[in-house]
Structures are given as structure tokens and as C-alpha cells.
Amino acid sequence: MNLEGKKVLVVGLGKTGEALSQFLLKRRARVKISEIKSASEFGQKIDEWTNRGVEVETGRHDLKSFMSSDLIVPSPGVPILAELKAAMKKGIPVISEIELAFQFLKGKIVGVTGTNGKSTTVTLIHKILKEGKREAFLAGNIGTPLISFVETSQESHIYITEISSFQLEYLKTFRASVSIFLNVSPNHLDWHPSFQSYYKTKKKLFLFQKEGDEAILNRDDPLVWRLKKEGKAKAYGFSRKTRVSPGCFLQDGHLIICDQEEEKLMPLSEIRLPGAHNLENVMASALAAHLFGIPLPSIRESIKGFEGLEHRQEKVLTLRGVDFINDSKATTIEATTRALESYDRKMILILGGRDKGADFTQLRKPVKKKVKKAILIGEAINKIGKALKGIVPVEVASSLQEAVSLGFSSASSGDIVLLSPACTSFDMFKNFEERGQVFKKEVYELAKSVESHKT
């Protein structure tokens, strides 16, 4: 793809938008950025890009900018704007950042998608490959945009890439050497018109593969496993419930890798991550590492040393017998359900934020089984409160500080206060990371206050 002299519109001035603009300038493209946020929200950043010859429009998306472009690259999460639809109708190419990167990148791509578990899985695969002496890099939503690796990429490199439905929307030729499809459940229905649309977009990662590529699919998820018959890649399965060949499965308290012959990988007792869902993430990661030739003893040692991610079922501290768990990254109903199923103790659940079109009645059963009280925060409090009415006592908090305090006062020794919001954070915070950091800060402040009163 020759970009020199081409008028390229980058939609969004976030981390990916900046990486795109940097790359496009090096390729001598004529770059313009369209950003819906106001210039005042970016400080000196606008001037920095303007001084480099990039035209930046802020506070709006001007249709003329879209219709006069030779190529448009939306950042992940940018909705399917009317301006994008108009440009596509005119025949102007619209592609995602990973699609553009793929046109120039050397090396192999491991693409990981699914509704839940992507970040944990890519992080663990990266850890196993690095400790197995492979030249592996963490890319995509969790790490550095894939486009940033193009200039330094080599054929020996492996790019473990977390890929969302937003990034898959505008694919044309992108191909992962190894694709991983963890699971699928309704999500981002504020962005996608329907679950069917969301699922169709997710499938692209697998369906774009060719013979010689490999796919790792969840045998226990019917919608994922059916893809085995739809694509050209060699399919491997992972399952907590049944033997699968080739693949990875659970048998007699051990993880088994089956590829021509069955080999024990490790006992479940050595896995430090809580919950059945994390067992699935571990199996998918182990399979990916196996496909890259990492010996099983090395895979086992890397998994044994993996404690999980910040903001994903992260233990903060224990205060007078009450454990505080930060699961701020749980932005879906499914993720919160999985967190609830990970513990065999009663919980005070803090949830809420900005709704993504979710059906919160799906929380009724797991909440009734595990939760003593629900404390609600954010924009979705009315919708969640209505869904949980009569299931569990519900209290509303105006801030995370208040939620933490209410959670502790409602808990008994041996209980868990769990932040697992089932919503995005954008009503109150910049992102789930900030929400998790604030939660931890408030827990630490509470602990100081409690301990000072004790003395």
C-alpha cells in the first residue's frame, strides 16, 4: 500500500489515533485528524500535531473531511458514524488500525478475541513466550497499538494482540497466524445494532484465516465451537467439560495437552488464578504457546508464576476479616457473573456505571446465590435496581468512597466486598483503570481510618 501523498483521515485522537498519525507521517501521507472532543480537552497536544503538519478538527466530525479523504482509519471504539457510512457509500476505503498495520508488519500475529478474558489471555501468552525465549510483543487494546511495531518488526517476531469487535469491524485482508476465540455473549449493544451483528463481527478474526493458519476455540461455547466448520484454519479446542483432540482439556485434576498424543501439563492446584473462566484462559494460553513450540515444562512454570492482572479480581487487602477485591475491568454481565462464581463466600457487590445495552436481569440468579447486598453507583443505577428488585437488598451510593464505606459496614468477617461493575466507567471515570485505582485508594483510606480508631 502506497500512502505517499494520500489524504488520510484519522478519526479520534487517543492513543491509537496518535500512533496512526505518527506512522502515516513517516509514510508521507497528508494526515488530518477528526476528534469529537473539544480542543481544550487536549491541552498542548493539538498544537504539537499542527506544528508537524497535521490538520486537526475538534468539537465535531465535519462531513467534508470524510468525503474528501482517500482513506479513513477510525480509532477503536469510534461508533459507525453517519459520516463514515456516507464515505463508504461513496467508495472511500475505511479500514481499522490493525488492518493498516497488517499491510506492512513483518512477523506472526496471535489474535485474541472474545467477550471476556482477552487481557488475561494475551498477557499470559506473552509471559509464556518471553520466558520461552521467543521475541514476543504485547499489542492491541491492552498494550501498544499494532501500528507502532511496523518500523521495527522482523520475521521472527510474534505479536500477541488483543482484538475487540471495534477493531474487527473494518477488516479487509488482516490475518492472524493463530486466532483465539475465548467466548461470546451480548456486549457493546450500545455500539452494535444487535447481538447477531456483534457476533458476525467477532467471527471475522477466524473467518479471515487461511489454510496453514491455526485457530483455538472454546469447545464449551456452542457459538464459538461451530466456527470449526466455517473456516479454513486448523482448529484446536479447549474444554473444562470434555476431552478434545487436538486441544487442551481437564482430566483427573490435571490440564492435558492433546496433539497427536496426550501429555499432562500441570495439576490444577498449581494455577493461582481464581475461577473457572480463568481456567479457560489458561488452557487457551497453553495451547497457543504449544503451537509455537514452547516445551510443556516451560509453559507450566510460566503459568505457575502468573497471578493475574491489575483490576481483574485483584485482592486489595483484608480489613477485620473482610477481603476487598478490585474487579474494575469487569464491564459486562458475563464478567461480573464469572467473578461471582469464582468465590465460595458471601459478598457485598458494588456495581454500576454506564450501561452498554445489557440485560441486567441476567444477574438475578448469580446475585441471589452469592450476594448479601448490592451497592449501586453511576448512570445505570435505576436500570440495575429494577432488575435486582426483590432479589437482594440494594443501596445506592453517590461515589466509590461512599460505596466502599457502605460495603464494609454491611460486611461480616469472612465476607468479600467486590467491585465488579458490569458497566463501563465513562460516566464517572476516564477508564476502568482509573475506577480501579480510585477503589483501591478508598479501601486504603478506609483501612487507615479503621485502624486509627482502634488505637
PyMOL commands that set and color helices and strands:
alter all, ss='L'
color gray80, all
select helices_A, chain A and resi 15-26+39-41+45-51+63-67+82-90+97-102+118-131+146-152+165-168+195-207+222-229+268-270+276-291+296-304+333-341+360-370+381-387+400-410+432-454
alter helices_A, ss='H'
color red, helices_A
select strands_A, chain A and resi 7-11+30-35+55-58+71-74+108-113+136-140+158-162+178-181+214-218+234-239+247-251+254-258+262-267+314-319+322-326+347-351+371-376+394-396+416-419
alter strands_A, ss='S'
color yellow, strands_A
deselect
rebuild
show_as cartoon
